[in-house]
């Protein structure tokens, strides 16, 4: 595909579809949402971060996927990591279905703890990078 149309939105739709279809254990799945209402955990927030022009006809889209878990004293942390690993695998498998994307991969993992709505939250933030080549010679003029 040589057009820029759908580059970002197709990816975001596909990521939401992947989590909602394959990982029903997440009770809240949102795109670029500020959580003003009470969340149901575990939760996922998918955030388009930026698009970088790499040169020639190459663009990279960076998407941050935040996985939130409510922390309880009797809860082990390792199952959360395993769920995130499985979820990232699913995100990659669904991304492979996009003909408009050349390369896709996780490029960063961050771990954090905080408080939200009076609960202790542990989180894992994964940054995914998607690349696309655009052939400008095929773009029609208006």
Phi and psi in degrees as a GROMACS rama.xvg file:
@    title "Ramachandran Plot"
@    xaxis  label "Phi"
@    yaxis  label "Psi"
@TYPE xy
-109.104  -3.23084  UNK-2
-93.8851  153.28  UNK-3
-79.759  -24.1886  UNK-4
-53.4942  130.542  UNK-5
83.6329  -7.30166  UNK-6
-54.0825  -51.4569  UNK-7
-81.0887  -49.2443  UNK-8
-65.6465  -38.738  UNK-9
-61.6479  -40.7965  UNK-10
-65.3142  -46.7131  UNK-11
-62.0804  -43.457  UNK-12
-60.0045  -41.973  UNK-13
-66.4856  -38.5424  UNK-14
-66.5152  -42.6506  UNK-15
-62.7609  -45.393  UNK-16
-57.488  -42.5934  UNK-17
-60.225  -48.5865  UNK-18
-69.2514  -46.2288  UNK-19
-66.1042  -31.1647  UNK-20
-84.2589  -44.8689  UNK-21
-100.04  -16.6297  UNK-22
-132.675  71.2508  UNK-23
-69.6038  -6.24  UNK-24
-66.7518  -20.5463  UNK-25
-81.2198  122.033  UNK-26
-87.3697  -21.2046  UNK-27
-131.714  124.364  UNK-28
-128.003  120.985  UNK-29
-136.272  158.34  UNK-30
-114.193  122.485  UNK-31
45.9814  51.3891  UNK-32
-111.882  135.045  UNK-33
-86.0221  124.156  UNK-34
-80.5227  91.3453  UNK-35
-93.6905  -24.4097  UNK-36
-99.48  168.039  UNK-37
-67.4159  129.673  UNK-38
-83.2933  152.362  UNK-39
-106.104  124.556  UNK-40
-99.4219  152.33  UNK-41
-70.9692  157.475  UNK-42
-137.243  158.827  UNK-43
-131.91  134.62  UNK-44
-123.28  122.175  UNK-45
-104.623  120.24  UNK-46
-124.698  116.495  UNK-47
-68.4904  123.657  UNK-48
-93.66  -55.3263  UNK-49
-167.519  162.649  UNK-50
-120.569  128.025  UNK-51
-111.161  134.663  UNK-52
-85.4988  119.477  UNK-53
-89.4457  -30.7048  UNK-54
137.306  161.087  UNK-55
55.2382  -108.396  UNK-56
-127.79  24.2078  UNK-57
-104.385  128.61  UNK-58
-123.911  147.023  UNK-59
-121.214  129.096  UNK-60
-103.926  129.088  UNK-61
-106.85  128.646  UNK-62
-123.64  128.598  UNK-63
-96.4114  130.552  UNK-64
-117.171  111.899  UNK-65
-96.5622  126.408  UNK-66
-107.313  120.641  UNK-67
-111.03  136.623  UNK-68
-131.98  136.42  UNK-69
-79.0849  127.689  UNK-70
-88.8506  130.684  UNK-71
-126.01  151.193  UNK-72
-58.2481  -36.4314  UNK-73
-88.0664  8.12159  UNK-74
-102.308  134.018  UNK-75
-79.2469  149.699  UNK-76
-87.6698  -31.1812  UNK-77
-57.003  -40.6696  UNK-78
-59.7619  -30.74  UNK-79
-65.3578  -43.3345  UNK-80
-62.8365  -42.1904  UNK-81
-63.3477  -39.2461  UNK-82
-65.6824  -39.819  UNK-83
-65.4973  -42.8363  UNK-84
-58.8436  -46.0563  UNK-85
-62.9154  -39.3185  UNK-86
-66.917  -41.3237  UNK-87
-63.0185  -40.6363  UNK-88
-59.0403  -43.9082  UNK-89
-63.5333  -42.6409  UNK-90
-59.6506  -40.472  UNK-91
-67.0892  -41.5893  UNK-92
-62.9816  -41.3193  UNK-93
-70.3537  -35.416  UNK-94
-63.1498  -30.8398  UNK-95
-63.5463  -19.2087  UNK-96
-78.2785  -11.0425  UNK-97
-87.947  110.742  UNK-98
-71.1719  -18.4976  UNK-99
-83.3958  -4.28402  UNK-100
-110.182  131.501  UNK-101
-82.3787  -68.6317  UNK-102
-116.17  145.931  UNK-103
-147.585  133.985  UNK-104
-164.945  153.419  UNK-105
-76.2102  136.135  UNK-106
-121.17  -7.52132  UNK-107
-160.703  140.991  UNK-108
-129.515  129.456  UNK-109
-127.801  147.138  UNK-110
-119.455  137.807  UNK-111
-148.137  160.947  UNK-112
-134.517  144.074  UNK-113
-163.778  -172.953  UNK-114
-121.821  138.963  UNK-115
-150.077  130.984  UNK-116
54.3141  33.6912  UNK-117
78.2749  7.20975  UNK-118
-113.001  150.479  UNK-119
-83.7273  127.192  UNK-120
-115.976  132.562  UNK-121
-108.172  146.009  UNK-122
-142.672  156.261  UNK-123
-129.296  124.487  UNK-124
-108.379  124.912  UNK-125
-116.734  129.736  UNK-126
-103.838  124.841  UNK-127
-106.154  143.249  UNK-128
-119.196  130.751  UNK-129
-119.74  138.356  UNK-130
-118.855  153.66  UNK-131
-147.692  136.308  UNK-132
-100.243  135.946  UNK-133
-119.295  124.328  UNK-134
-91.5721  98.4925  UNK-135
-66.2661  -21.2913  UNK-136
-69.2996  -19.4737  UNK-137
-94.4531  -0.819873  UNK-138
-80.8178  126.202  UNK-139
-76.3128  147.403  UNK-140
-91.2757  147.795  UNK-141
